[in-house]
């Protein structure tokens, strides 16, 4: 079957996007390949170009250093410096992969874009929905909650009904050179995972050491800088304490990091800003749903209420550990993403 739609496929150089492109070609779509050059030091363009050549697809490289720096890296840096723990993948999807790339697709005369994300898009009751991927261990719906109805109408996720094992097997069958390529688990622009060192390099300023304090304000020792820590952290504190200590508070204004017992990390209520709803325009009344406050967390039962146009209050049935400002809270109704926002308290 030949489809009239022309699709711009984002090729990262990895196996997922290569398989996504191949599947679309097999389905009869006209496909154009695009690689996004996002930051200095990235070296995936050659792999993406080879994948496009192998699939006989026109290939474009789009320089998005400026947009990526402004919308993703700057957001990351500012969030950490104000004591939050951001998720840059959410911002990248919102502004770059499903924002700027869609604009490029329009310029090239493409009807849709496709990526190698593990998620599904369905049109139900006159509304576009994001649903979880078939492979729960790879599901990426959590980092896609910012997509709008207009964006979802122009998106194709070919891998949503496949497992990672099936994707690897397909790539091996097709003799793709990246079939066995390992996946990075780190933030792409901080590959060594040392966020403190990255912030110092990026800002050109050394982080300011300060005091570790207990919940009563007694000094326990010295920290490297508040941006080096996140709520719930236990390892890497360098403190000799009579019992295990966990980061349970970060105060950049006072330049202190509070360390206490694990019980202090648990809470039942959070507030989120920058809300985007997918399943509804607004929440007219409290919604019984499941919610997750970090990518790898299992969903938890909760009630969600929209407190104004841009904020949510989520109250969990059971206390949750380390509700972290800067992270996303994402709401689910069964397999479908209801929406989400950025936790601020």
Buried (B, 14 or more C-beta within 10 A) or exposed (E): EEEEBBBBBBBBBBBBBBBBBBBBBEBEBBBBBBBBBBEEEBEBBEBBBBBBEBBEBEBBBBEBBEBBBEBBBEBBBEBBBBBBBBBBBBBBBBBBBBBBBBEBBEEEEBBBBBBBBBBBBEEEEEBBBBBBBBBEEBBBBBBBBBBBEEBBEBBBBBBBEBBBEBBBBBBEEEEBEBBEBEEEEEBBBBEEEEBBBBBBEBEEEEBEEBBBBBEEEEEBBEBBBBBBBBBBBEEEBEEEBEEEBBBBBBEBEBBBBBBBBBEBBBEEBBBBBBBBBBBEEEBEEEBEBBBBBBBEBEBBEBBBEBEEEEBBBBEBEEEBBBBBBBBBBBBBBEBBBBBBBBBEE
